[in-house]
Amino acid sequence: MTFFTTLLTAALALSSAVSGTPMKKRSPKIIFDGRIPVKTQLADLNSASASPFNAEYILGAGQKWSDVAKFPRVETSMYDLRSRSKAIEVTINDDSIFAPGGTPQAGFRRSELLPKSNNGTDATLVFIETNDYSSHVWTLKTGSAYGATVLPAPDARTLRLGSSTAGGAAEEVLFSVPFRKGGPWHNFAVETDWDKNTIAVYYSADYAPLRKVVETRENDATGKGQAHIGILKLPTGPSSDVAHEGYQQSNLNEGLVYGGIFVEDSSSRKPNYCRPRA
């Protein structure tokens, strides 16, 4: 298995009313700050009081965050520069089998950071899961889609942002960009309007200002839900129960590096994604 480390910045803007009014000097309020202070130790991620994320979820049975997280020596991401914070790497291995209610999800390999408070194969990197766990408001993925007839799929080495699957809707790829080992930071800002059921997406590489790559459009946010930041790797092979069945290769050792994670409320102020956030 080839170990890979790729860089991703996630700035998730949760908006209840984003208008075309002129940009104001004050930035929207940050309602969740997942940026990791430079002095943070791995053991701090196991502590409910010290970690900005849930210290218990989502991990393989018996695992701790200090077992699967790393603080890699990489270039600082754009949204970590002014806040003096650092990147975090989330990894998965053969033991990354989540067992909710004591039932192992043997089809998946999962390590996902969850905010403590929140309004080869297919790997989901960031997503908003609805409260009933039945669908996603949006997802960011890489790899070959589950069920692909050709492996690797032509778009396997891309980052793909997908639309809502609420109500059983088919996911639509809204934006994609090449994704490779040793590549640049990939900066995303995803605006979700929970009241109007819309989405807009901004993107840039490394330290370039973000630009709008998905114009505001309909996207069903019914059920609202919780943000997941990490890796959810699906199995290969046909299965009637993808969560509990399917093939996963052994000696698994994969990781993804995240930086500049925060959620802001842009309902009263239009965000300025062109500048690093303090």
N, C-alpha and C positions, 0 to 999 in steps of 0.2 A: 504493500500500500504506500503510495506517495503522500507524504505529509504536505499539506499546503497551508499557507498563511496568506490571507488576502485582507485588504483594508477597506473599511466601510464606515462612513459617518452617517448617523441617523439623527436628523432633527425633525421630530414629528410634531407638526402644528395641528392642534385640535381646535377647529374653528366652528363657532356657532353662527357667525355672521361676518363674512369677509366681503367688503364692498370695494368699489373703485374710488373711494375717497383718497385725497392726497395722503402720503405717508407722514405720520407724525414723528416727532423727535423721540418720544419715549417708546421703548420697545414693548411688545406684549408681555404680560406676566408669565414667568416660568412657573408652571404648576407641578412639574416633576423634573428634578435635575438628577440625571443618571451619570453625570461626568464624574470620573474617579479622581479624587485629590491625589497629588503626586506622592504623598506620604502614606497612602493606604497600603496595608499589608494583605496578603492573600487570606490570612486568618480572619481579617475583618469582614470578609464576605460571608463568613459562617455566622456572624452575629446580627441578630435582628435589630439591635440598636446602632451598630456601626455601619451597616451596609445600606445603600440607597435602594437595594433590591430585596425581594423576598429571599430570606436566607435558606429556605427549605425547598423551594420549587424553581424550575422543573428540573429534576436530576434523576439519575439512575438510582434504583433502590440501594440504600446504604452509602451513597456518595455524598460528599460535601463539596461546596464550591471551591474550597482550597485544593480539591483533588482534580478539578477539571478546568479551572480558570488559570490564566497566566497574565503577567504584565510584561509584554514583549518590548524589546528595545527597537522601536521604530520611529520614523519621523512623526512629530506631533501633528494631529489632525487640525484642520482649520478651526473647528469649534472647541478645541481644547487649549488653543494658544493663550487667550487672554484670561482664562479661568484657572490657569496653572493646574491642569488636570492631565491625565495620561490614558493611553489606550488600554483596553482589556481584551484578551483573547479567550474565546469560549471554545472548548474542545469536546469531542465525543470519542468514546472508545467502546470496546466490547461490552462493558458493564453499564453503558448509558441506556438502560432499559427502565423507563418510568413505570411505576406500578401503582396507579391510583386505586384506592380501595383494596389494595393487596393483589390486584390482577395485573400481571406484567404485560406491558404493550410490547411483546416480543418482535413485532413487525417493524417497530420504530427504533431509532437511536436518537436520544434527545438530551440536550442541555440548553435551557432557555432561561434567560433573566426576565423576571417579572417585576415591574415597579411595585413598591409596597402599597402605593395608593394609585388608583387609575380610573378614570372615567372610561461519478457514475450514475447515481440515481437522483431523483428529485430531492433537493434539500431546500427547506424553507428557512430563510434567514431572519426576517422580521415580518410580523403579521399582527393584525388586530382580530382576535377571536371573539365572536359574539358570546353573550352571557350564557346562552344555552349550549354552547360548544358545538353547534350544528354547522356553523359556516364561518367565513372570514369576511371582514369589511374590506380589507385589501391585504395583499401578500407581496413579499419580495423573495424571489426564488433564483436558484441556479441549478445546473445539471440537467439531465434528461428527464422529461416529464414521466411520471408514473404511467405505465402502460404503453410507452413508446415502442413502436415495432422495429425501429432501427436504433442500435446503441453503439456509440453515443449518438444522440439526436443532433441534427445540424445546429440547433441553438443551445447545445449543452453548455458551451463556454460563454454564456451571457448572464447578466443580471436582468431579471424580468419582473416588472411590477405589474401585478394582476388585480383585476377589479373584484368587486363584491360577489360572493356566492350565496348571499342571503336568498332564502326562498327557493333554493335549488337551482339558481341561475348558473349558467356555464361561465367559468372565469375567462375574461378577455385580457390579453396582454396589452397594457396601456403604454408601456415604454420598456425598451431594452437597450443594453449597452454591453460591449465586449468585456469579459471578465477573465483575468488570468493571474497565475502566480507571479508575484513580484510586480504587479501593476500599481497604478496610482491609488490614492484614496478616492473612493466613490462617495460623494456627498449627496444625500437625499433630504428633501423637506417635503412631507406629505401633509397637505391640508385636508382635513375632514370636517365638513359641515354637518353636524349631527341632526340639525333641525331641517335643513333643506335637502339632505341626502345628496351631497355633491362631494367631489374630490378634485384636487388640483395637485400637480407634482412639479417640483423644482429639482434640478440636478446640476452638478459640476464635478470636475476631477481636480484632485489636489487642492490648490489654493485659489482657483478661479472662482469668481462670483457665481452664485447659482443663477440659472435661467429657467424660465418656465418651459417644461417639456410636455406637459399635459394640461391643456386648457381646462378651466372649470367645467365639469360635466356631471351628469347624473351618476350616482353610485350609492346603492342602498346601504344605509348604515343602521337599519332596523336591528334592535337588540343591543346596540352599543357594544361594550365588551372590554377586553383587557389586552394590553400590548405584550407581545412576546419578542424578545431579542436574543437570538442564539441560533442553534442548529436543530432542525427536525428532519432527519434523513429517513426517507421512505425506502421500503424494500424493493427488490426487483422480482419479476415473475408475477404471473396472474394470481390473484387472491380474492376471495369473497369477503375477507376481513383484513383489510390492509394494516390495521393497528396491531393485530395479534398474530398475523401469519406473513409468510414471505421470506425471501432470502436476504441476509445481510452478510457480507464478507467478514472473515475473522481478522484478528490483528489490526483492527480499525484504529486509526490515529489521525484525526482530521481536526482542523481548527480554523476559526475565523476571527479576525481582529476588528473590534468596534471602537469608535471614539466619538466624542462630542454628542452624547445621547441626552436629549432633553425634550420635554413636552411643554408647549406654551399655549396659552389661551389667547387667540387672536380675534375674539369676538368683538372687542371694542377698539382695537388698534391693528392696522395693517402691518404685518411683519416685514422686516427688512432682512432678507436672507443674503444680501450682498456683502454684509460685513460680519466678521467673527462676533459671536455673542459673548458678552462679559459674564 
